[in-house]
C-alpha cells in the first residue's frame, strides 16, 4: 500500500475522491479562486479587445503618419502651459516638406473649429432636422491620400474649393444619417445651414471598418476646405500637421521634422520640445500605458480573490488533516514516508485549486461571450495564454497554501495518530 499510494496517479485519484466526497465544502473553499480568475480573464479579454481595435483604427489612418501639434495629442486634455504655446503654421509644414527628403507629403488641418464654444456654431440644420455632435475640421485636398479616407458618395474637397474658400462640406456617415435619413445615395448637392450660412454637401465619408465600440470619430466628422475654416473661424488658429513619411523612413522623417520644428521655434539644445510630435506607434504605446493601469487594478482585485481562496484552501486542508489523523497514522504504520504524506496533501490542495481555476475559466469565457452578445460593439478577446496562465496560477496557489497543512500531516507521530479518536 505504501508503494501504490506514492505513485502520482494513485495520489491524484485519492485527492479527487476526497474532493468529491465533500462537494459543497470544496466549492465554498475555491469560491475566492473562482472570483479571482473570472475577474482577471474578463478584464484582460476586454482590454485586449480594446487594444486590438485601437491598433486597427490607428493603422487604418496610416502607419507611416506622424502627427505634429503645439499641444500634446492623444488621450487626455492638455494643461495650461501647453495651451499657451505658439501654434504651428503653414510655413512650418512647407519648411518640413522642403527640407526633409524622408517626408512624402503633409496635410495641415484646422481641428475642431466649433469646439471652443464661441465664434463658430457647427450645429448643422436641414429642413426640420439638425445635428449637434459634429466634429468640424478644415482640411487640405490631400487629406484623403494621407489618412486613407474613402468616400461612399460624391467627391472630396479640391484645390479650387480651398483657394476660393467655398462653403462646401464632406460629412461623416452619422452626420449624413441624422440629416438625411433614408436618402442614401441622394445626399450630395443638398444645402444645409451652419453658423448662419448655407453650405453644400459635396461628399459622404465611407464608414471605416476599424473603430472603438463600433464608432470612429470620422463618423461624426464635417470637413470643409482649410482656407474656408480660416475665414469662418479666424479665432481658431490651431494647426495640426499630419506628416506622411516615405516607405520605411518613418524614423528618419520623425527626426527631420522634429529638428526642423525645434530650429524654427527657437528651442535651444537640451531643452524639451515646446510642441508634440509622435508616430502612430506612439499612440498605441500611450494607450498601453492607460490600460496597463487598469490591468494592474484588475490584477490586484484578482490577487485578493486568489489570496482569500488560498487561505480558504489552507484552512480546509488543516481541518482535513485533523479529521484524517487516524488515516495518516495507518498509512505511516504501513510504511508511508513523510514525502508520500506531503505529496498526498499537496496534490489534494493543487487539485482543489485547479478545479477552482477551471471553473473560473469556464465562467469567464461565458461572461465574455455574453458581453459580446449583449454589447456587440464592446470587444472581448480571450487569448489561449491567459487561460493557461490562469490554470497555472490556480495550481500555484494550491501549492503555496498547501505546504503548511502537508508539512503538519507529515510531521504527525504515527503512534499518537493511531490513538487519536
VEXVOPA-934821 format. One record per residue (C-alpha): x, y, z. Coordinates in steps of 0.001 Angstrom, whole numbers. Layout:
# residues N
ATOM | X | Y | Z $
...
***
This chain:
# residues 421
ATOM | 0 | 0 | 0 $
ATOM | 2869 | 2345 | 754 $
ATOM | 4244 | 1794 | -2705 $
ATOM | 956 | 2272 | -4518 $
ATOM | -12 | 5446 | -2687 $
ATOM | 3331 | 7009 | -3535 $
ATOM | 2557 | 6811 | -7222 $
ATOM | 1381 | 10165 | -8672 $
ATOM | -1667 | 8654 | -10396 $
ATOM | -2799 | 6940 | -7208 $
ATOM | -2210 | 10088 | -5163 $
ATOM | -4201 | 12148 | -7689 $
ATOM | -7054 | 9640 | -7572 $
ATOM | -7137 | 9813 | -3789 $
ATOM | -7165 | 13641 | -3947 $
ATOM | -10088 | 13667 | -6392 $
ATOM | -12030 | 11161 | -4337 $
ATOM | -11548 | 13279 | -1216 $
ATOM | -12747 | 16434 | -3017 $
ATOM | -15789 | 14706 | -4497 $
ATOM | -16697 | 13287 | -1094 $
ATOM | -17178 | 16869 | 143 $
ATOM | -18504 | 18666 | -2936 $
ATOM | -20241 | 21603 | -1273 $
ATOM | -17392 | 22282 | 1131 $
ATOM | -14915 | 22088 | -1733 $
ATOM | -16960 | 24550 | -3793 $
ATOM | -17100 | 27083 | -959 $
ATOM | -13366 | 26664 | -461 $
ATOM | -12478 | 27522 | -4070 $
ATOM | -15031 | 30330 | -4456 $
ATOM | -12400 | 33034 | -3910 $
ATOM | -10184 | 31485 | -6580 $
ATOM | -13127 | 31302 | -8993 $
ATOM | -13889 | 35015 | -8473 $
ATOM | -10219 | 35971 | -8859 $
ATOM | -9826 | 34044 | -12101 $
ATOM | -13099 | 35418 | -13530 $
ATOM | -12036 | 38990 | -12760 $
ATOM | -8610 | 38567 | -14326 $
ATOM | -9785 | 36865 | -17530 $
ATOM | -12847 | 39031 | -18190 $
ATOM | -10957 | 42298 | -17665 $
ATOM | -8000 | 41018 | -19698 $
ATOM | -10280 | 39918 | -22551 $
ATOM | -11973 | 43344 | -22730 $
ATOM | -8666 | 45240 | -22538 $
ATOM | -7107 | 43041 | -25223 $
ATOM | -10143 | 43567 | -27439 $
ATOM | -9997 | 47332 | -26949 $
ATOM | -6283 | 47375 | -27723 $
ATOM | -6780 | 45379 | -30906 $
ATOM | -9460 | 47832 | -32036 $
ATOM | -7273 | 50838 | -31210 $
ATOM | -4333 | 49359 | -33120 $
ATOM | -6541 | 48579 | -36131 $
ATOM | -8056 | 52067 | -36054 $
ATOM | -4684 | 53852 | -35865 $
ATOM | -3180 | 51650 | -38570 $
ATOM | -6219 | 52333 | -40767 $
ATOM | -5263 | 56006 | -40811 $
ATOM | -1737 | 55146 | -41996 $
ATOM | 1248 | 53515 | -40323 $
ATOM | 3647 | 55983 | -41980 $
ATOM | 1943 | 59034 | -40494 $
ATOM | 3490 | 61439 | -37997 $
ATOM | 1361 | 63936 | -36059 $
ATOM | 2721 | 67344 | -35040 $
ATOM | 766 | 69790 | -32883 $
ATOM | 1662 | 72546 | -30438 $
ATOM | -79 | 70715 | -27581 $
ATOM | 19 | 67025 | -26677 $
ATOM | -2221 | 64865 | -28838 $
ATOM | -3682 | 61554 | -27808 $
ATOM | -5568 | 60618 | -24631 $
ATOM | -6241 | 63266 | -22002 $
ATOM | -6682 | 67069 | -22025 $
ATOM | -3739 | 69489 | -22402 $
ATOM | -2507 | 71508 | -19455 $
ATOM | -2461 | 75304 | -19148 $
ATOM | 1229 | 75596 | -20070 $
ATOM | 650 | 73750 | -23338 $
ATOM | -2297 | 75941 | -24277 $
ATOM | -54 | 78999 | -24033 $
ATOM | 2412 | 77664 | -26603 $
ATOM | 2902 | 79234 | -30006 $
ATOM | 851 | 77381 | -32624 $
ATOM | 2274 | 75608 | -35645 $
ATOM | 1867 | 77339 | -39010 $
ATOM | 1584 | 76561 | -42709 $
ATOM | 5142 | 77867 | -43067 $
ATOM | 6285 | 75101 | -40699 $
ATOM | 4682 | 72490 | -42939 $
ATOM | 6274 | 73986 | -46046 $
ATOM | 9706 | 74002 | -44362 $
ATOM | 9411 | 70325 | -43351 $
ATOM | 8293 | 69302 | -46835 $
ATOM | 11098 | 71267 | -48441 $
ATOM | 13965 | 70300 | -46129 $
ATOM | 13299 | 66602 | -45390 $
ATOM | 13823 | 64008 | -48115 $
ATOM | 12109 | 61387 | -45933 $
ATOM | 8774 | 63247 | -45948 $
ATOM | 6393 | 62424 | -48805 $
ATOM | 3551 | 64855 | -48079 $
ATOM | 1886 | 66943 | -45331 $
ATOM | -1789 | 67648 | -44677 $
ATOM | -2374 | 70729 | -42467 $
ATOM | -5640 | 70522 | -40502 $
ATOM | -7635 | 73162 | -38620 $
ATOM | -9052 | 70925 | -35866 $
ATOM | -12428 | 71257 | -34146 $
ATOM | -13283 | 74816 | -35134 $
ATOM | -16557 | 74638 | -33203 $
ATOM | -15199 | 73025 | -30047 $
ATOM | -14340 | 76260 | -28240 $
ATOM | -17999 | 77062 | -27692 $
ATOM | -17658 | 80558 | -29170 $
ATOM | -17133 | 82138 | -32558 $
ATOM | -18426 | 79245 | -34670 $
ATOM | -21651 | 77285 | -34342 $
ATOM | -21189 | 73934 | -36090 $
ATOM | -24741 | 72730 | -35483 $
ATOM | -25966 | 71563 | -38915 $
ATOM | -29599 | 72152 | -39886 $
ATOM | -31507 | 70652 | -42810 $
ATOM | -35256 | 71366 | -43033 $
ATOM | -36643 | 70142 | -39681 $
ATOM | -33568 | 68124 | -38677 $
ATOM | -30321 | 69144 | -37056 $
ATOM | -27051 | 67546 | -35926 $
ATOM | -25283 | 68938 | -32857 $
ATOM | -22490 | 66372 | -32495 $
ATOM | -20338 | 67359 | -35455 $
ATOM | -16541 | 67393 | -35267 $
ATOM | -15748 | 70139 | -37735 $
ATOM | -12260 | 70355 | -39279 $
ATOM | -10695 | 72391 | -42034 $
ATOM | -8565 | 70161 | -44276 $
ATOM | -6493 | 70396 | -47440 $
ATOM | -7290 | 68450 | -50639 $
ATOM | -4513 | 65896 | -49999 $
ATOM | -6084 | 64774 | -46695 $
ATOM | -7672 | 61560 | -48122 $
ATOM | -4400 | 60290 | -49633 $
ATOM | -2581 | 60730 | -46315 $
ATOM | -5265 | 59300 | -43982 $
ATOM | -6661 | 56617 | -46346 $
ATOM | -10082 | 58266 | -46335 $
ATOM | -12649 | 56812 | -48764 $
ATOM | -15929 | 58366 | -49903 $
ATOM | -19181 | 56479 | -50360 $
ATOM | -20814 | 59360 | -52237 $
ATOM | -19699 | 62430 | -54148 $
ATOM | -16213 | 63904 | -54173 $
ATOM | -13691 | 65381 | -51788 $
ATOM | -12510 | 68971 | -51460 $
ATOM | -10472 | 70212 | -54421 $
ATOM | -7711 | 72807 | -54643 $
ATOM | -10199 | 75175 | -56306 $
ATOM | -12574 | 74769 | -53318 $
ATOM | -9699 | 75559 | -50988 $
ATOM | -8265 | 78547 | -52866 $
ATOM | -11688 | 80119 | -53418 $
ATOM | -12790 | 79423 | -49811 $
ATOM | -16027 | 77800 | -50913 $
ATOM | -18754 | 76789 | -48472 $
ATOM | -18637 | 73081 | -49239 $
ATOM | -18714 | 70150 | -46818 $
ATOM | -17776 | 66474 | -46772 $
ATOM | -19669 | 64761 | -43952 $
ATOM | -19397 | 61536 | -41958 $
ATOM | -21953 | 58746 | -42046 $
ATOM | -23544 | 59649 | -38674 $
ATOM | -23977 | 63237 | -39766 $
ATOM | -25457 | 62133 | -43078 $
ATOM | -27894 | 59669 | -41481 $
ATOM | -29064 | 62254 | -38936 $
ATOM | -29725 | 64966 | -41530 $
ATOM | -30884 | 62809 | -44448 $
ATOM | -32390 | 59580 | -43048 $
ATOM | -33348 | 57061 | -45698 $
ATOM | -31783 | 59114 | -48505 $
ATOM | -28615 | 57107 | -49059 $
ATOM | -27175 | 57903 | -52479 $
ATOM | -29152 | 61154 | -52673 $
ATOM | -27318 | 63370 | -50207 $
ATOM | -24762 | 65068 | -52444 $
ATOM | -25864 | 68520 | -53561 $
ATOM | -28113 | 69150 | -50557 $
ATOM | -27809 | 72553 | -48875 $
ATOM | -27557 | 72788 | -45083 $
ATOM | -27333 | 75721 | -42699 $
ATOM | -24386 | 76066 | -40315 $
ATOM | -23148 | 79132 | -38427 $
ATOM | -25757 | 81305 | -40143 $
ATOM | -24558 | 80393 | -43655 $
ATOM | -25595 | 77924 | -46363 $
ATOM | -23237 | 75044 | -47182 $
ATOM | -23310 | 72486 | -49980 $
ATOM | -22788 | 68781 | -49232 $
ATOM | -20306 | 67511 | -51837 $
ATOM | -19380 | 64126 | -50357 $
ATOM | -20132 | 61489 | -47729 $
ATOM | -17358 | 59548 | -45987 $
ATOM | -17487 | 55768 | -46092 $
ATOM | -17529 | 54179 | -42642 $
ATOM | -14184 | 52694 | -41681 $
ATOM | -14032 | 49040 | -40677 $
ATOM | -11985 | 49776 | -37566 $
ATOM | -13470 | 51697 | -34670 $
ATOM | -13770 | 51868 | -30902 $
ATOM | -17067 | 50402 | -29644 $
ATOM | -18161 | 50265 | -33266 $
ATOM | -17663 | 54006 | -33724 $
ATOM | -14983 | 56148 | -35312 $
ATOM | -14708 | 59905 | -34847 $
ATOM | -14812 | 60220 | -38632 $
ATOM | -18444 | 59085 | -38471 $
ATOM | -19247 | 62466 | -36885 $
ATOM | -16790 | 64487 | -38953 $
ATOM | -17580 | 67514 | -41063 $
ATOM | -14734 | 68544 | -43364 $
ATOM | -14520 | 71954 | -45020 $
ATOM | -11655 | 73493 | -47057 $
ATOM | -8678 | 74609 | -44947 $
ATOM | -8859 | 78213 | -46134 $
ATOM | -12618 | 78311 | -45610 $
ATOM | -12092 | 77274 | -41992 $
ATOM | -9587 | 80086 | -41553 $
ATOM | -12140 | 82556 | -42952 $
ATOM | -15213 | 81471 | -40981 $
ATOM | -13381 | 80719 | -37717 $
ATOM | -10466 | 83170 | -37530 $
ATOM | -10237 | 82662 | -33759 $
ATOM | -9272 | 79021 | -34352 $
ATOM | -5643 | 79445 | -35373 $
ATOM | -4539 | 75957 | -34285 $
ATOM | -2923 | 73823 | -36994 $
ATOM | -2337 | 70080 | -36791 $
ATOM | 206 | 68724 | -39279 $
ATOM | -258 | 65139 | -40470 $
ATOM | 3110 | 64236 | -41979 $
ATOM | 3317 | 61240 | -44282 $
ATOM | 6752 | 59627 | -44327 $
ATOM | 8117 | 57758 | -47297 $
ATOM | 8030 | 53971 | -47090 $
ATOM | 10387 | 52542 | -44423 $
ATOM | 11622 | 56032 | -43485 $
ATOM | 9281 | 56910 | -40617 $
ATOM | 12008 | 57333 | -38006 $
ATOM | 14098 | 59481 | -40335 $
ATOM | 11072 | 61659 | -41163 $
ATOM | 10270 | 61977 | -37456 $
ATOM | 13799 | 63111 | -36580 $
ATOM | 13930 | 65523 | -39524 $
ATOM | 10543 | 67060 | -38700 $
ATOM | 11389 | 67391 | -35018 $
ATOM | 14741 | 69028 | -35784 $
ATOM | 13206 | 71486 | -38256 $
ATOM | 10445 | 72486 | -35846 $
ATOM | 12896 | 72929 | -32966 $
ATOM | 15045 | 75189 | -35135 $
ATOM | 12113 | 77251 | -36404 $
ATOM | 10649 | 77649 | -32906 $
ATOM | 13988 | 78584 | -31330 $
ATOM | 14200 | 75626 | -28948 $
ATOM | 17723 | 75508 | -27539 $
ATOM | 19859 | 72391 | -27267 $
ATOM | 18939 | 70338 | -24196 $
ATOM | 15556 | 71995 | -23757 $
ATOM | 12364 | 69930 | -24147 $
ATOM | 10183 | 70422 | -27217 $
ATOM | 7542 | 73119 | -26968 $
ATOM | 5384 | 71069 | -29321 $
ATOM | 4191 | 67482 | -29618 $
ATOM | 5270 | 65157 | -32399 $
ATOM | 4628 | 61431 | -32467 $
ATOM | 4139 | 58460 | -34763 $
ATOM | 1177 | 56099 | -34909 $
ATOM | 3138 | 53655 | -32713 $
ATOM | 3387 | 56325 | -30010 $
ATOM | -413 | 56493 | -29777 $
ATOM | -504 | 52728 | -29244 $
ATOM | 2142 | 52971 | -26500 $
ATOM | 172 | 55767 | -24871 $
ATOM | -2963 | 53623 | -24879 $
ATOM | -953 | 50699 | -23494 $
ATOM | 103 | 52843 | -20533 $
ATOM | -3561 | 53606 | -19822 $
ATOM | -4790 | 50025 | -19990 $
ATOM | -1710 | 48994 | -18041 $
ATOM | -3046 | 50930 | -15041 $
ATOM | -6460 | 49311 | -15426 $
ATOM | -4768 | 45925 | -15773 $
ATOM | -2813 | 46453 | -12548 $
ATOM | -6030 | 47293 | -10706 $
ATOM | -7665 | 44142 | -12114 $
ATOM | -4649 | 42055 | -11094 $
ATOM | -4829 | 43496 | -7581 $
ATOM | -8509 | 42532 | -7293 $
ATOM | -7755 | 39123 | -8762 $
ATOM | -4858 | 38570 | -6352 $
ATOM | -7131 | 39475 | -3455 $
ATOM | -9607 | 36830 | -4571 $
ATOM | -6830 | 34273 | -5034 $
ATOM | -5406 | 35063 | -1599 $
ATOM | -8837 | 34636 | 9 $
ATOM | -9246 | 31385 | -1894 $
ATOM | -5750 | 30253 | -891 $
ATOM | -6423 | 30962 | 2780 $
ATOM | -9665 | 29017 | 2469 $
ATOM | -7786 | 26072 | 951 $
ATOM | -5168 | 26155 | 3714 $
ATOM | -7882 | 26309 | 6357 $
ATOM | -9874 | 23423 | 4930 $
ATOM | -6716 | 21354 | 4468 $
ATOM | -5764 | 21907 | 8121 $
ATOM | -9259 | 20746 | 9096 $
ATOM | -8812 | 17763 | 6784 $
ATOM | -5519 | 16853 | 8469 $
ATOM | -7286 | 16855 | 11833 $
ATOM | -10215 | 14804 | 10508 $
ATOM | -7896 | 12249 | 8889 $
ATOM | -5365 | 11923 | 11683 $
ATOM | -6081 | 8231 | 12176 $
ATOM | -5833 | 7603 | 8401 $
ATOM | -2430 | 9297 | 8379 $
ATOM | -1305 | 7119 | 11285 $
ATOM | -2399 | 3942 | 9480 $
ATOM | -541 | 4972 | 6319 $
ATOM | 2620 | 5692 | 8270 $
ATOM | 2319 | 2398 | 10119 $
ATOM | 2137 | 612 | 6756 $
ATOM | 5327 | 2302 | 5621 $
ATOM | 4305 | 5604 | 4026 $
ATOM | 7154 | 8118 | 4124 $
ATOM | 6910 | 11791 | 5071 $
ATOM | 7380 | 12746 | 1414 $
ATOM | 4458 | 10488 | 427 $
ATOM | 2222 | 12170 | 3013 $
ATOM | 3353 | 15624 | 1869 $
ATOM | 2716 | 14665 | -1759 $
ATOM | -771 | 13415 | -943 $
ATOM | -1904 | 16627 | 760 $
ATOM | -153 | 18936 | -1699 $
ATOM | -1766 | 17067 | -4593 $
ATOM | -5133 | 17384 | -2917 $
ATOM | -4676 | 21157 | -2439 $
ATOM | -3450 | 21679 | -6010 $
ATOM | -6273 | 19559 | -7444 $
ATOM | -8786 | 21593 | -5449 $
ATOM | -7427 | 24924 | -6725 $
ATOM | -7089 | 23551 | -10268 $
ATOM | -10815 | 22814 | -10300 $
ATOM | -11396 | 26330 | -8982 $
ATOM | -9297 | 27788 | -11803 $
ATOM | -11038 | 25595 | -14382 $
ATOM | -14472 | 26666 | -13163 $
ATOM | -13343 | 30300 | -13192 $
ATOM | -12092 | 29992 | -16787 $
ATOM | -15350 | 28407 | -17961 $
ATOM | -17472 | 31096 | -16299 $
ATOM | -15168 | 33875 | -17571 $
ATOM | -15458 | 32613 | -21161 $
ATOM | -19226 | 32518 | -20773 $
ATOM | -19319 | 36086 | -19410 $
ATOM | -17075 | 37351 | -22234 $
ATOM | -19320 | 35729 | -24845 $
ATOM | -22397 | 37182 | -23139 $
ATOM | -20829 | 40657 | -23130 $
ATOM | -20153 | 40437 | -26872 $
ATOM | -23689 | 39163 | -27465 $
ATOM | -25386 | 41912 | -25455 $
ATOM | -22954 | 44682 | -26463 $
ATOM | -21570 | 43745 | -29908 $
ATOM | -19561 | 46977 | -30079 $
ATOM | -17622 | 46032 | -26931 $
ATOM | -14763 | 43743 | -27994 $
ATOM | -13660 | 40858 | -25790 $
ATOM | -10806 | 38613 | -26854 $
ATOM | -9674 | 35663 | -24742 $
ATOM | -6168 | 34535 | -25624 $
ATOM | -5103 | 30922 | -25037 $
ATOM | -2133 | 32085 | -22985 $
ATOM | -4469 | 33786 | -20489 $
ATOM | -6353 | 30513 | -19956 $
ATOM | -3139 | 28545 | -19463 $
ATOM | -1761 | 31232 | -17141 $
ATOM | -4976 | 31207 | -15082 $
ATOM | -4777 | 27436 | -14595 $
ATOM | -1067 | 27562 | -13744 $
ATOM | -1651 | 30332 | -11191 $
ATOM | -4531 | 28359 | -9679 $
ATOM | -2342 | 25283 | -9226 $
ATOM | 409 | 27520 | -7838 $
ATOM | -1970 | 28883 | -5199 $
ATOM | -2754 | 25333 | -4125 $
ATOM | 953 | 24520 | -3961 $
ATOM | 1804 | 27576 | -1852 $
ATOM | -1107 | 27408 | 569 $
ATOM | -995 | 23601 | 799 $
ATOM | 2563 | 23464 | 2123 $
ATOM | 1687 | 24166 | 5772 $
ATOM | -1088 | 21535 | 6058 $
ATOM | 1055 | 18988 | 4181 $
ATOM | 4030 | 19567 | 6488 $
ATOM | 1778 | 19315 | 9541 $
ATOM | 386 | 15988 | 8293 $
ATOM | 3863 | 14640 | 7522 $
ATOM | 5200 | 15516 | 10995 $
ATOM | 2437 | 13750 | 12930 $
ATOM | 3604 | 10929 | 15172 $
ATOM | 2135 | 7610 | 13893 $
ATOM | 1631 | 6246 | 17442 $
ATOM | -296 | 9347 | 18518 $
ATOM | -2271 | 9245 | 15269 $
ATOM | -3384 | 5651 | 15897 $
ATOM | -4518 | 6624 | 19402 $
ATOM | -6485 | 9627 | 18037 $
ATOM | -10292 | 9388 | 18362 $
***
